[in-house]
Amino acid sequence: MNKTLSLLLTALVGSLCLTNHAASAAPLRLHWPQDTSGKAVAQQPEKIKVAKFKDDKACAISYTFDDGLQEHYTLVTPRLNKLGLKGTFVINGSIINPDKNHLKDTTRMSWDELREMAAAGQEISNHGWAHKNLGKFPLDVIKEDILKNDSAIYANIGIKPTTYAYPNNTKKDDGVKFASLNRVGTRTFQRSLGGHSNPEELDKWVGKLLADHDWGVTMTHGITYGYDCFKSPDVLWDHLEKVQKMQDKIWVGTFHDVSAYVKERDSTVLNVKQIGKGHYQLTAVCPLDKKLFTEPLTAVFEDGDVRKFDVWQGKRKLNVKVKSNQLIFDFDPFGDVINVRKK
């Protein structure tokens, strides 16, 4: 193999690698439309695409909170619940209190508090049993740190974490490869939301996410105490209230949900065939593990009068939203054939 061909193949393989970060919409294969007799018809199908983010929102934000601090339960979770928002809490099992009545560290949460948070829809994720830095410990120690925390979270909460946040944000190739096994994503990028944050720069950050149609992941430690705590917690509360009011444009999802959506979106091929006038048949092909990746994808169908269309996946009628000349609906990328048909 000559050097030029080798470089081309390397670039191609690199372009196919999946990452956590937001990318372009899923690949879309359009077949020439056919009528029921199998002959090609004159017009091409209307535009059908997989939305970049859930519900065709302009951008996504995932709020992550590190190290299992007690005020993540007493302060953060009540605010999120009140606003109808979901966050991701990455914890170290070795410093979590057994329960509220047996506190070994009053600055940390307890397992019963974490169970309560998980039951309310907040994500509890893996940050290593003892916060082992991937750059400072051998792989066998890192493996034990990850697996022991998986087991502790599952034993105490009943949910196996399928995301992971690197302690100290330090990454090493062999550790990243292991940490990524049987997970929808690991936190490979983030921006600090804490002591150096102020309303102006947070507004600017949100504005850029909207303009770039991007996914932002925050990392917060202390609220009123501890590492990188806020000068005033009102900075966080006011920011969350602003974002909550913009949910028509912003998808605030757990790190798990957005990670899963992005990987499914970037891995799914949507084959589209027109069967006669006003009838489109969509077949989704997704090579990922359907037991691990369970997030529905959003499709956008454009037509002059979308109100005249119904959408079915197999025998199930899908809920649709109408926005201008667009029909928006969620579908299962591992499910049956989708039929978009005039009523």
N, C-alpha and C positions, 0 to 999 in steps of 0.2 A: 504494500500500500504506500503510495507516494505521500509526501509531507502535506501537500495541499488538500488531498482527499481526507487525510487523517484530521486536519484542522476543521474541515467542513463537517465531518461526522461528530467531532467533539462539540462543535457549536450547536448542532442539531439536538444531540442528547441533552445538553445544558438547557436548551429552550424548552424541553419537555418536562424538566424537573418541577415538582410542585412545591410552592412555598406558602406561608401563611398570609403574605401580603396581598392586598387587593390587586387584581390585574384586569385585563380586558374581559369582555363577556365571553361565555363559553363558545367553542367552535360550533358553527352552524352549517349543516349540509342541506342544500336545497335541491331537490330533484325537479326536473321539468314536470309541470302539472300534466295530469292525464284525466280524461273522462272515463266513464265506466266501461267503455269499449276498449280502453287501452290506448287510444289515439291521443297524441299531444293536442292540447287546446292552445289558443292564441296567447292568452295573458299569462304572466308569471304570477306566482303566489304573492299575496300581501306579505308584508314584513312580519316575521315571527322570530323572536329572540328570547334567550334566557337573560333575565334581568341581572344586572351587576350585583345588586343587593336585594334582600327580601322586600317584597311589596314594591319593587322598583324605586326604592328610596335613593336619594342622591348620594348618601354616604353612610358609613357605619362607625359606631364607637363602642368599644368594649372597655369597661372600667374594671381594673384588677387591683386587689388590695392584698398586700403581702404580710406574711409572718403571723397571722392569727391573733392580732391585738384585740384586747377586750373591747375597746371602743368601736371596733368594726361591727360588733354585735349591739352595743348599747347606743351608738350614735349613727353609724353609717346605714346599717340594715333598716332601722325604722324610717329613715329619710327615703331610701330607695323604695321601700314598700309603699310609703305614702304617695310617692310620685309614680308608682306603677312601673318602676325600672328594675332591671336585673343586673347584678354584678357578679364578678368572679373573685372568690376569696381563696388565695393560695396559702396553704398552711404547712407547718412542720409538726408532725405528729408527736415528736418527742417532748414538746413544750406545751401541748394542749392539756388542760386540766381534766381529770377523770369525770367530774361532774360539778355542779354548782356548790355542792356541799363539801367537796374535797378539793380545795384550791392549793396547788403547789406554787402558783405564780399568779398573783392577782392582776397582772397586766395582760394576761392571755385569756382566750376563750376556753370554754369547756366543750366536751363532745356533745352534751345534750343541747347546748346552744347552737352548735353547728348543725345538729339534726333538725332543729327548729328552722334554721335559715334555709336548709336544703328543701324542707317541706314547703316553704314559701316560694320556691323557684330560684333561689340564689344558687350559683354554682360553687361547689367546694372542690378545690383542685390541689394537685400535688406540687409541693415546693421542696421535696426532699424530707426524709424523716428527721435528719439533723442538720439540714441546710449545708450539705457538703458541696463545696465549690468544685466544679468539674475540672478546673485548671490546676487544682492542688492535690487531688487524690487519684489513685489508680482506678482503672475501670471497674475492677471487682468491688471496690468500696462504693463507687457511685451506683453500681447496679443494686447493691444491698440497700443503699439509702433510698433509692427510688421504689424498689419493690416492697420494702418494709412499710413505706408510707402509703402505697397503694392498698396494702393489706389492712393497715390501721384504719384508713378512711372507709374502706368497704365494711370492715367489722363493726365500726361504730356508727356509721351513717346508712349503710346498706346500698351505697352507690359506688361503683368502681370509677375513679377519675379517668377520663380519656383525654385530658390535656395536662401540660406540665409547664412550670415556670422555672427557669434556670436560677439557682441561688447565685447572688451577686451578678446576675446576667452574664456569667462566664460560660463560654461554650467551647467544647473540644470535639473534634469530628467523631471519635468513637463513642463518646458520651451522648452526643446529639443523636447518633444513629440508634443507640439503645433506647434513649428516652422517647424517641418517636415511634417505637414499635407499639402497635395496637392503640394508637392515639389519633385523634382527628387533627391535632396540632400541638406545637410547643411554642412558647412565647419567645420569638426570635427578634422582635423589635418592640419598642415601647417608648413612651415619653413620660418623664417624671411629672406627677401632679402632686405638689406638696409645698415645701417651705419657700421655694423660689417662684411659685405661681402667683399671678395677679390677674384681675379681671380682663385687663386690656389684652394681654398676650393669649389668654384662653379664648377670648372672642375672635382674635385673629386666627388662632389655630383652627377653630370650628369653621370659620369662613373659608379657610384654605381647603379643609376636607370637603366642604360642599362644592367649591370651585373645581377641585381636582377629582371629584367622585372617588374618594379614597376611604380607607379604613384606618382609624386611629385607635391605638391601644394605650391606655394610661396605666401607670404604676404608682400606687399610693402606699405609704407606710403609716407613719403616725398622723393622727388628726390633731390632738391637743398635746401629745407627748411622744417621745420616742424619735427614731430616726426620721429626718426630713419632715417633721410635723409642720403644719400650716402656721403662719404668723397669726392668722385668724381663721377658724373653720368656716366662717361665712363665705370665704373665697370658694370653697367647695360647694357649700349649700346653694349659693347664688348661681354658680355655674350649672349645677344639676337642674335647677329650676328653669334656667334659660333653655337648656337642651331639651328638657321635657316638653316645653312649649313648641318645639320645632320637630316633633316626632312625625309630622307629615312629610318631612324631608330627611330626617335622620333615623336610622335603625339603631337603637340602643339594644345590643344583644350581648349575651354572655360570650366569653372568649370561646367556649365550646361551640356555641351556635353559629357564630360568624366564621370560625375556622372551618367547621364542617361545610357550611354553605359555599365558601370560597373554593374549597378543594373539589366539592361535587360539581360546582359550576365550571371550573376549569378542566374537569375530567370528562364531562358529559358531552356527547355528540347528539344533536337533535336532528333526526332525519325527517324531512317534511315532504309530503306528497299531496298534491291536489287531486281529489276524486270528484270530477264534475264541478259545476259551478256552485260556489258557496259551501264546499265541504273540503276540509283539510285534515289529513291524518298525520299525526306526529308520533314518531317512535324514538324514545330516549335510550341511549346506550351509555351506561356508566360502569367502568371497570372496577370501581372501588368495592370494598367489603360492605355489603348492605346491612350487615348486623352492627357494624361500627358507625357507618354514616347513615343517619336517619333523618336529616334535615330536609324538608321539602324545598324544591326550587320554585322560583317565580318565573312565569313566562309572560311575555307581552305580545299581543296580537293586534295588528293595526288594520283597520278597514274603514270604509266610508261611513258605515252604520253598524257599529259593533253591538248595538242593543238588540240586533236581530239574531245574534248567535248564542248557542248553548255550547258548553264544553263538558265532555264526558271522558273519564279515564276508565276503560273497561266498562263495568256496569254502574260505576259511581259518578253521579253528576257533581261536577266541581263548582264551588262557589266562585263567582267572578265579581270583579270591580270594574266599573266603567270610568275612564278618565279621558275626556275629550274624545278622540277617535281611537282610543286604545282599550283593549280588553285585557285585564290583568288577572291571572289565576295561578294558584300554587298546584304543583304536580309532583308525583313521586318519580324520581329519575330511575327507579328500579321497577316501576309498575307497568301496567298494561298499556296498550296503544291508546293514544289520546285522539279523540275526534272533536274537531271544532266545526260546527255545522249551523247553517242558517235554520231558524225555527220554521 
